[in-house]
Amino acid sequence: MQSLSLASRQLNQLILGKAAVIRLAFTCVIARGHLLIEDVPGVGKTTLANGLASVLGLDYRRVQFTSDLLPADILGVNIYQRDTASFQFHPGPVFAQVLLADEINRASPKVQSALLEAMEERQVSIDGMTRALPNPFFVIATQNPAEQAGTFPLPESQQDRFLMRLSLGYPSGEAELALLLGEDRRQLLGRLPPLLQPADLLQLQQQAARLLVSEALAHYVLALVQASRQDGRFLVGLSPRAGLAVLAAARAWALLEGRDHVLPEDVKAVFPSVAVHRLPTTSPAGSAAEVARLLNHVAIP
């Protein structure tokens, strides 16, 4: 946990004034979830994604998603070798512990769907052969708002593969002044040391998975899930998989709090980030506001 605290401190020095978002990002990774960071260009999405991969000490590859990207550019391809009269597989960047998918919604739906199997089952199937991905394996993706030019909205099945969706937002005036007067973020990023090893992360994930969840707390999560299905403001409700995601994230949050059991406060801390991208709404207030209203409406047992 000491290394994790140091890693968090390093990221807070890189991304100024966003301690809550950084804590949620670490929570997502400890819960073995994929992370989607959505915001307007220029607020530090890619810097956060690169910094997170660096301090975790994981092997990572960055792919810039564009409209002409092909599935083989991510997954890999079999190439015929004339000297051996056989095909040799050339793995793509997905065969890394962390895949940084920068501006994922600028790629076509065909390319986006190429990641579905990798994100859900942590394996890829190419030309009839299934190949396992490294352990741990994460996708940390950034995306621009859907209303911006040149974007393809992520389908619901793709969004559901992400445990959390986070938004950085603009920094405070104090943080932005420090950013203007400080060192270039790219230079700071290049000096970030790896502060954890893959074995450390796997151990943290196992510890989080063992945290005690009482029956009363499970009923609370169930009440939230069922309320989302009965609320007419949402086009669809939360799935059973979403309920499991809330519990996994709450366990990881409780671990970061130094406890061996999960409290309702842990659920409330992670619920918006887990639910907002899974609950499309027609309400003018938007999904974030409606999810916050739902969370306040459901009583803690």
C-alpha positions as CSV (number, residue, x, y, z in Angstrom):
1,M,0.0,0.0,0.0
2,Q,2.9,2.3,0.6
3,S,4.0,2.0,-3.1
4,L,0.4,2.7,-4.1
5,S,0.3,5.9,-2.0
6,L,3.5,7.0,-3.6
7,A,2.2,6.3,-7.1
8,S,-0.9,8.3,-6.3
9,R,1.2,11.2,-5.0
10,Q,3.3,11.1,-8.2
11,L,0.2,11.3,-10.4
12,N,-1.2,14.2,-8.4
13,Q,2.0,16.1,-9.1
14,L,1.5,15.4,-12.8
15,I,-2.3,16.0,-13.1
16,L,-2.9,19.0,-10.8
17,G,-6.1,19.5,-8.8
18,K,-7.7,16.2,-9.8
19,A,-7.1,14.0,-6.7
20,A,-10.6,12.5,-6.7
21,V,-10.4,11.4,-10.4
22,I,-6.9,9.9,-9.8
23,R,-8.2,7.9,-6.8
24,L,-11.1,6.6,-8.9
25,A,-8.6,5.6,-11.7
26,F,-6.6,3.6,-9.2
27,T,-9.8,2.1,-7.9
28,C,-10.8,0.9,-11.4
29,V,-7.4,-0.8,-12.0
30,I,-7.5,-2.5,-8.6
31,A,-11.0,-3.8,-9.4
32,R,-9.6,-5.3,-12.6
33,G,-11.7,-3.0,-14.8
34,H,-11.1,-1.1,-18.0
35,L,-11.1,2.7,-17.8
36,L,-12.7,5.2,-20.1
37,I,-11.7,8.9,-19.8
38,E,-14.0,11.3,-21.6
39,D,-13.6,15.0,-22.0
40,V,-12.8,17.8,-24.3
41,P,-9.3,17.9,-25.9
42,G,-6.5,19.5,-23.9
43,V,-7.5,18.8,-20.3
44,G,-5.0,15.9,-19.7
45,K,-6.8,12.7,-20.6
46,T,-3.9,11.2,-22.5
47,T,-1.4,12.4,-19.8
48,L,-3.4,10.7,-17.1
49,A,-3.6,7.5,-19.1
50,N,0.1,7.4,-19.8
51,G,1.0,8.4,-16.2
52,L,-1.2,5.7,-14.8
53,A,0.4,3.0,-16.9
54,S,3.9,4.3,-16.1
55,V,3.6,4.4,-12.3
56,L,2.0,0.9,-12.3
57,G,5.2,-0.5,-13.8
58,L,3.2,-2.3,-16.5
59,D,4.2,-3.0,-20.1
60,Y,2.0,-0.7,-22.2
61,R,1.4,0.3,-25.8
62,R,-0.3,3.4,-27.1
63,V,-2.4,3.4,-30.2
64,Q,-3.8,6.5,-31.8
65,F,-7.3,5.6,-33.0
66,T,-8.1,7.1,-36.4
67,S,-10.8,6.6,-39.0
68,D,-8.5,4.5,-41.2
69,L,-7.4,2.1,-38.4
70,L,-8.0,-1.6,-39.1
71,P,-8.7,-4.4,-36.6
72,A,-5.4,-6.0,-37.6
73,D,-3.5,-2.9,-36.6
74,I,-4.6,-3.6,-33.0
75,L,-4.9,-7.4,-32.8
76,G,-2.1,-8.5,-35.1
77,V,-2.0,-10.5,-38.3
78,N,-0.7,-13.8,-39.8
79,I,1.9,-13.2,-42.5
80,Y,3.0,-15.8,-44.9
81,Q,6.7,-16.7,-44.7
82,R,8.1,-17.8,-48.1
83,D,11.2,-19.5,-46.7
84,T,9.2,-21.8,-44.4
85,A,6.0,-21.9,-46.5
86,S,4.0,-21.2,-43.4
87,F,2.2,-18.3,-41.7
88,Q,3.8,-16.5,-38.7
89,F,1.7,-14.5,-36.3
90,H,2.8,-10.9,-35.7
91,P,1.1,-9.7,-32.5
92,G,-0.5,-6.3,-32.4
93,P,-0.3,-3.7,-29.6
94,V,-3.2,-5.4,-27.7
95,F,-0.6,-8.0,-26.5
96,A,0.5,-5.7,-23.7
97,Q,-0.4,-5.4,-20.1
98,V,-2.0,-2.0,-20.8
99,L,-3.4,-0.8,-24.1
100,L,-3.7,2.9,-24.2
101,A,-6.5,3.5,-26.8
102,D,-6.2,7.2,-27.5
103,E,-9.4,8.9,-28.9
104,I,-11.1,5.5,-29.2
105,N,-14.2,7.0,-30.7
106,R,-12.4,8.4,-33.7
107,A,-12.1,4.8,-35.0
108,S,-14.8,3.1,-37.0
109,P,-17.3,0.8,-35.2
110,K,-15.6,-2.2,-36.9
111,V,-12.3,-1.4,-35.1
112,Q,-14.0,-0.6,-31.8
113,S,-15.7,-4.0,-31.9
114,A,-12.3,-5.7,-32.4
115,L,-11.7,-5.0,-28.7
116,L,-14.9,-6.6,-27.3
117,E,-13.4,-10.1,-26.9
118,A,-10.1,-8.8,-25.5
119,M,-11.9,-6.6,-22.9
120,E,-14.4,-9.2,-21.8
121,E,-12.4,-12.5,-22.0
122,R,-8.8,-11.2,-22.1
123,Q,-8.1,-13.1,-25.2
124,V,-8.3,-12.6,-29.0
125,S,-9.4,-15.0,-31.7
126,I,-7.6,-14.5,-35.1
127,D,-8.0,-16.9,-38.0
128,G,-9.6,-19.5,-35.9
129,M,-7.0,-19.5,-33.2
130,T,-7.5,-18.1,-29.7
131,R,-4.5,-16.4,-28.0
132,A,-4.5,-15.3,-24.4
133,L,-3.5,-11.8,-23.4
134,P,-1.1,-10.9,-20.6
135,N,-2.1,-10.9,-17.0
136,P,-2.9,-8.3,-15.9
137,F,-4.5,-6.7,-18.9
138,F,-6.3,-3.4,-19.1
139,V,-7.6,-1.0,-21.7
140,I,-7.3,2.6,-20.7
141,A,-9.1,4.6,-23.4
142,T,-9.7,8.3,-24.0
143,Q,-12.5,9.8,-26.0
144,N,-13.8,13.2,-27.1
145,P,-17.4,14.2,-26.6
146,A,-19.7,12.6,-29.2
147,E,-20.8,15.9,-30.5
148,Q,-17.3,16.8,-31.8
149,A,-16.5,16.3,-35.5
150,G,-15.0,13.0,-36.6
151,T,-16.3,10.8,-33.8
152,F,-18.2,7.5,-33.9
153,P,-20.3,6.9,-30.8
154,L,-19.3,3.9,-28.8
155,P,-22.1,1.2,-28.9
156,E,-23.7,0.2,-25.6
157,S,-21.9,-3.2,-25.6
158,Q,-18.6,-1.5,-25.9
159,Q,-19.3,1.1,-23.2
160,D,-20.4,-1.7,-20.9
161,R,-17.0,-3.3,-21.1
162,F,-15.5,-0.3,-19.3
163,L,-15.9,-0.5,-15.5
164,M,-15.7,3.2,-15.1
165,R,-16.0,6.4,-17.1
166,L,-14.3,9.4,-15.7
167,S,-14.1,13.1,-16.7
168,L,-11.3,15.4,-15.8
169,G,-13.0,18.8,-16.4
170,Y,-11.1,22.1,-16.4
171,P,-8.7,22.7,-13.6
172,S,-9.3,25.2,-10.9
173,G,-7.7,28.6,-11.3
174,E,-5.0,27.8,-8.8
175,A,-4.1,24.5,-10.4
176,E,-4.1,26.0,-13.9
177,L,-1.8,28.8,-12.8
178,A,0.6,26.2,-11.4
179,L,0.4,24.4,-14.7
180,L,1.2,27.5,-16.6
181,L,4.2,28.3,-14.4
182,G,5.4,24.8,-14.0
183,E,7.4,22.3,-16.1
184,D,6.1,20.8,-19.3
185,R,3.9,17.8,-18.5
186,R,5.5,15.7,-21.2
187,Q,8.9,16.1,-19.6
188,L,7.5,15.2,-16.2
189,L,5.8,12.2,-17.7
190,G,9.1,11.0,-19.2
191,R,10.6,10.9,-15.7
192,L,7.8,9.1,-13.9
193,P,9.4,6.0,-12.3
194,P,7.5,2.6,-12.1
195,L,6.5,2.4,-8.5
196,L,4.7,-1.0,-8.6
197,Q,5.4,-4.3,-10.2
198,P,2.8,-6.6,-11.9
199,A,3.0,-9.0,-8.9
200,D,2.2,-6.1,-6.5
201,L,-0.9,-5.1,-8.6
202,L,-2.1,-8.7,-8.7
203,Q,-1.8,-9.0,-5.0
204,L,-3.8,-5.8,-4.5
205,Q,-6.5,-7.1,-6.8
206,Q,-6.7,-10.4,-4.9
207,Q,-6.9,-8.5,-1.5
208,A,-9.8,-6.3,-2.9
209,A,-11.7,-9.3,-4.1
210,R,-11.6,-10.9,-0.7
211,L,-13.1,-7.9,1.2
212,L,-16.3,-8.7,3.1
213,V,-19.6,-7.6,1.6
214,S,-22.5,-8.0,4.0
215,E,-26.0,-9.1,2.9
216,A,-27.4,-5.7,3.8
217,L,-24.8,-4.0,1.5
218,A,-25.7,-6.4,-1.3
219,H,-29.3,-5.5,-0.9
220,Y,-28.4,-1.8,-1.1
221,V,-26.6,-2.4,-4.5
222,L,-29.6,-4.5,-5.7
223,A,-31.9,-1.6,-4.7
224,L,-29.8,0.8,-6.8
225,V,-29.9,-1.5,-9.8
226,Q,-33.6,-2.2,-9.6
227,A,-34.4,1.5,-9.1
228,S,-32.5,2.3,-12.4
229,R,-34.7,-0.2,-14.2
230,Q,-37.9,1.3,-12.8
231,D,-36.9,4.9,-13.4
232,G,-38.6,6.2,-16.6
233,R,-35.9,8.8,-17.1
234,F,-33.4,6.1,-18.2
235,L,-33.7,4.4,-21.6
236,V,-32.4,1.1,-20.1
237,G,-31.6,0.1,-16.6
238,L,-28.4,-1.4,-15.1
239,S,-27.7,-5.0,-16.0
240,P,-26.6,-7.7,-13.5
241,R,-23.1,-7.3,-14.8
242,A,-23.3,-3.6,-13.8
243,G,-24.3,-4.6,-10.2
244,L,-21.2,-6.8,-10.0
245,A,-19.1,-3.9,-11.3
246,V,-20.4,-1.7,-8.6
247,L,-19.4,-4.2,-5.9
248,A,-16.0,-4.8,-7.5
249,A,-15.3,-1.0,-7.5
250,A,-16.6,-0.6,-4.0
251,R,-14.3,-3.3,-2.7
252,A,-11.3,-1.6,-4.4
253,W,-12.3,1.8,-2.9
254,A,-12.6,0.2,0.6
255,L,-9.2,-1.3,0.2
256,L,-7.7,2.1,-0.6
257,E,-9.5,3.4,2.5
258,G,-7.6,0.7,4.5
259,R,-10.6,-1.4,5.5
260,D,-11.3,-5.1,5.2
261,H,-15.1,-4.6,4.6
262,V,-17.3,-2.6,2.4
263,L,-19.5,0.2,3.6
264,P,-22.4,2.0,1.9
265,E,-20.2,5.1,1.6
266,D,-17.9,3.1,-0.7
267,V,-20.8,2.2,-3.0
268,K,-21.8,5.9,-3.1
269,A,-18.3,6.9,-3.9
270,V,-17.9,4.7,-7.0
271,F,-21.5,4.4,-8.2
272,P,-21.7,7.5,-10.5
273,S,-18.5,6.5,-12.3
274,V,-19.7,3.0,-12.8
275,A,-23.3,3.8,-13.8
276,V,-23.3,7.0,-15.8
277,H,-22.1,5.5,-19.1
278,R,-24.5,2.6,-18.7
279,L,-27.6,4.7,-18.2
280,P,-28.5,6.7,-21.3
281,T,-31.3,9.2,-20.7
282,T,-33.6,11.6,-22.6
283,S,-33.6,14.0,-19.6
284,P,-32.4,17.5,-20.4
285,A,-30.4,17.3,-17.2
286,G,-28.2,14.6,-18.6
287,S,-27.1,11.2,-17.3
288,A,-24.7,12.4,-14.6
289,A,-27.4,14.5,-13.0
290,E,-30.0,11.7,-13.2
291,V,-27.6,9.2,-11.7
292,A,-26.9,11.5,-8.8
293,R,-30.6,12.0,-8.3
294,L,-31.1,8.2,-8.3
295,L,-28.3,7.7,-5.8
296,N,-29.9,10.2,-3.4
297,H,-33.3,8.7,-3.8
298,V,-32.4,5.1,-2.9
299,A,-32.2,4.8,0.9
300,I,-29.4,3.0,2.6
301,P,-30.8,-0.1,4.4
